[in-house]
Amino acid sequence: MVTIEEFKNLAGSFPESSEEVHFEKGSFRVRKKIFATLDEKKRQVVVKLSEIDQSVFCAFDGTVFYPVKGAWGKKGWTVIELQNVKRDMLMDAIKASYCLVAPKSLSVKIQ
């Protein structure tokens, strides 16, 4: 289980990441592009993954990682259940999302 504060610290640890409000949820961005959102009430995080990364994470455990319903899910947006995810797996997913969204000059700094 990962707490809300742990998630915020992880997402905020990437170069140039910022936290902003997005439709009454928290969003984490790099140069104005969202790489993760946080729904504190539901204790869910949504990250943007490549199709391959999404399939790998969802195959690992479909109760922890699963595509967002509808078209957004088909574009790689993936729900993560904070109460069920292990910290290492969450960090891997956030990192994959950040690297997908961030400019190459920033993403190479964390690989």
Beta strands, then each sheet from edge to edge (+ up, - down):
strand 1: 17-22
strand 2: 25-30
strand 3: 33-39
strand 4: 44-48
strand 5: 65-67
strand 6: 77-81
sheet 1: 1+ 2- 3+ 4- 6+ 5-
end
